[in-house]
Amino acid sequence: MTPEEIDISKILTEIQALAKALPEAPSSYAQLASRRRSKLRNDLEMTLRKLEIIAQHLDPVALPELVFDPTAPKVVGKLVADTLLLQPCHALKEMEETRFYGAGVYAIYYRGNFATYLPVAGKDYPLYVGKADPAELHASGPRKQGKRLSTRLRDHARSIGGTVNLNIEDFDCRYLVVRSAWVETAEDHLIEHFKPVWNKEMKICYGFGKHGDNPKTRGNKRSPWDTLHPGREWATREGNAPSSKTVEQIKTNIQNHFKACGLTDP
């Protein structure tokens, strides 16, 4: 919104209307209906925003075009994500026996010859990125965060090792222990940047990150990931319905996603 788009006379009318609508005593605000309070608050915030814009343009000294805030979530998210990508790759199979303290983020890469994944095979383009939250919400260090990151990677290694058509030897990973407050922010940035096909946000081959489906506690459909890569025992328990998509449909969706991301076979 620019000053040119703001009608001064209309703002004056809005202020007069708000003044009439608001009770004289703030103690009376609680007596207003919830919907009424919400509308008045929104109207007041919009009017104040318009007045703020006008005030800014009346100031003879201009505001800077950019104010860099190193603590802004998007800035920190990118910094953490970029730092993760500088970490060395490890064989995912090693994670079955590896233990270390810390929560954080990680990326899983494919190096094999499963035809559907050839566009990303051998490239630093993850099939999946994820996070491991700390054991304590505001944990001050890796020890208090618990062994969450190494445990999560171990679970993923076992999931892949349990399938009938994937080889755990074909997978690598990167991981980074992160201060508790920034774990989710970093994961969000990685997902937005890479759009990994196994992440549920892509709605294509999701289900890899599941820990188990119990038909006795809730109704479940087999995930596209477990449909394409069968083998996890709990995914085929009696009561877990088959996926609504066929293997061929899932493969086609993956191929189309890679093309949309500009990824082609080597």
N, C-alpha and C positions, 0 to 999 in steps of 0.2 A: 504494500500500500504506500502510495506517494502523497505528498501534500496536495498535489493537483487533484487527486481523487477524493479528497476530503472536503465536504460541504460544511463550512463554518456555521452557517445558520441552522443546519440540521443537527450539528453537535449541540448547539445551545438548546434546541428543542428537546434533544435526548436527555441533557442534564436536568432540565426543568421537570421532565417526566419522571426521571429517577428520583429527584428530590421529593416529588409528591408521593411516589410509591413506597419510599423507605420510611419506616416508623421513626419518629423523632428520637426515641431512646434505643440505643443498641441492645439493651437488655430485652427489648420486645422482639428482636429478630428471630429468636428461637420459637416464637409463637406462630410464625409464618409457616404455611405448608411447605413441605420439602421441595416440591416442584417449583413453587413460587420463589423460594430462596435461591434455587439453582438458576432460574431465569434472571433474577435480579443481579446475581453475581456475574453471570456471563455478560449481561448488558453493561454492567459497570466496568468490567475488565476491557471490553471492546472500546468503550468510550475513553477510558484512560489510555489505551494504546494509541488511539487517534490523537489525543492531546499530547502524548509523548512524542509522536512523529512531528507534530507541528513545532513543539518546543525545540527539538533537535535542529530543525531547519531555520529556526530563528537565531540560533547560536551562530555568531560570525566565525567561530573556529570550527573547522570541519572535523568529523570523526575519522579515524584511520579506516582504510578499506578492509584491513584484516587485523584481527587481534588473535595472536597465537596463544592458545592455552594448552600447555603440555599435559595438563591433568584431564583434559576432555576425554570422555570414554572412547570416541573414535580414534583419537590420536594414540592413546595408550593401547587400544586394541590392535592397531596397525603395527606399533612398535613391538609388541609381544609376538604377534604373528610373524613379523619379519625376522625376529630373533630365533623363533622356532625353526624357520627355514634355513638358518645358518648352522643348525646343529648337525652333527654327523648322523648318518643313517646306521641303523642297527637291524640285524636280521630279526624279524618278528618272532621266530622260533626261540631265540635267546630269552625272550621275555617269560617263557614258561618256567625258567629257573632263576630269573632275576628278581631281586627284592631291593627296593630303596624307598626312603621316605619322601613324601611330597605329593602335592596335587598339582594339576596343570592341564596343559593341552598337548595334543599329539596328532600326527598324520600317518596314515597307512598307505603304502605304495605297492604297486603290482609289477613284477618283473617276469611273469610267465608267458605262456602261449595260449591261454584260454581265448578263443577267437573274439568273443564279444568285447574283451578288454584290450585288444591290441592297440587301439588309438592312444592309450595311456601307458601301455607296458614299457618299462624301462625309462619312463620320463618322470621328472619331479612334479608329477601331477597326481595328487592323492585320490584314491577311490573313496576314502573316508577320513574325516577329521572329527575329533571329539574332545571332550573334557572329562576330567575326573575332579569332582568337587572335594573340598577338604573335609576331614572328619569333624572338625570344629569350624563353624561358620567364619569366625574371625581369628583363625589360627595365626599366630605370629611367626611361625617358622615351619620348615619341613616336618620336623618330628611331630608337632601338634597337628599338622595336616594329615598325618597317618600315611600308610602305604597305598594310598588311593590310586595314584597314577600307575605304579607298577602292577597293581592288582587288575586294573582295567585292561592294560595291555595283555596280561596273562589270560584274562577271560576271552579277549579277542583272538589270541593265538589258538586257544582251545576250540573256539567256534569254527575257525577256518580249518583247523586240523581234523574236525569231526565231519566235514563234508565229503561227498563222494567224488567231486569233480574240481576241487581246488587243492593245491599243494602248498603247505605252510612254508616250504623252502623258497617259494616264489614271492614272498612278501617281506618288505622292509618297513621300518617305522622311524620317525623322528619324534622326540618328546622334549618337553621343557617344563620344569617345575616353575610355577608362577605364584606370586603373592595372591593370597586368597581372594581379595576384592576384585581382581582383574581376570579371573579364569573365564567366566562366561563372556565377558567383552571380547576377549581374544578369540574364543571359539566362534562367536558371531561374525567376526571379521573374516576368519578363514573360510567359513561356509559361504559368505557373500562373495568372496574373491574367487574361490575355486569351484563352487557349486558341485561338490563331490557326489557322484551318482548313488553312492550307498547311504547318504544322509537322508533322513526322513523329510527334510525340508524340500528336497527335489521331487518327492512323491513318485519315484520311478522304481528304484530297487531298494526300498527301505526295509528295515527289519533286522539288519545286521547287529545293531546295538541292543536288541532285546535280550533280557536275561532269562526268559522262560515264560511259556504260556500254560496256564492251568485252567482247563475248561470247567473245573468244578467251582471256580471262584468268579469267572466271567466268560462271556462268549468270545471266541477268538477265531479270526480267519488267518490261515497261514500267510505269512508275509511274502511279498514278491521275492525277497532275498532267499528265504527258505524254500521257495518254489524253484528258483533257478539253481540253488545250491543245496539240495537235500542232504540230510545226514544228522542234523541236530535232533536228538531223540524226542525232546519235549515238543518240537514243532509239529510232530505227527501223532501226538497223543489222541486217543479217541475223544471226540468232541470238538477238536480243532478243525474247523471247516477248511476245505481247500481254498486257495486264493481265487478271486474272480478273474484273474488274468492268467493266460497260458504262458508257458516258457517262451514260446516264439514271440508273443506280444511283449513280454518283458525285455527280451533281447532287442526287439525293434525299437522300443522306447529308449533303451540305453544308447543304441546307435544314433538315434535322432538327437538325443541329448548331447552326445559328443560332437556331432556335426554342428549343432547350435553354438557350442562352446569353441568352435574352431579347431577341434581335435580330429586328426585323421590318422589312418594306419601309417606306421613307419615305412 
